Amino acid sequence: MVEVKSICIAQKSFIGVRLHLPAYPSYLIVSTKTILAQNLFDINYFQKTNQVAVIITEYRHGFEAMLNAKVIAANDAAMAHGVTLTMNGKEALLLCEGAL
């Protein structure tokens, strides 16, 4: 089952996607510019695109927890926006969206 919801952060709109997987539910927060994903996804897959910033956080249960989780990887496009491994998901997401 897939759950899709609207998420508003700092007056920016995002799409939250929850994949109901048996052992590990997976969460993504996406826009046309950025993908915020959990470490269930491999950053190497996302190195293929430089048009979308991709940020990987530690695994946490829920959208809010993922926004507060530590960034553990980012593709080249996200790094070009200034994303670092010292940020949390929300900071990195907003940086890539040009909101910081």
URVENHU-V803907 format. One line per field, one symbol per residue. ss: DSSP state (A for helix, B for strand, O for the rest). psi: psi as a letter, one per 40 degrees, with the letter a starting at -180 (. if undefined). Layout:
BEGIN
ss: ???
psi: ???
END
This chain:
BEGIN
ss: OBBBBBBBBOOBBBBBBBBOOOOOOBBBBBOOOBBBBBOOOOAAAAOOOOOOBBBBBOOOOOAAAAAAOBBBBBOAAAAAOOOOOOOBAAAAAAAAOOOO
psi: ihhhihhhhffihihhhhhgiddhihiihiaedihhiieeihdddeedhedhhhhhiihihidddddeihheiiidddddeehieeiiddddddddefe.
END
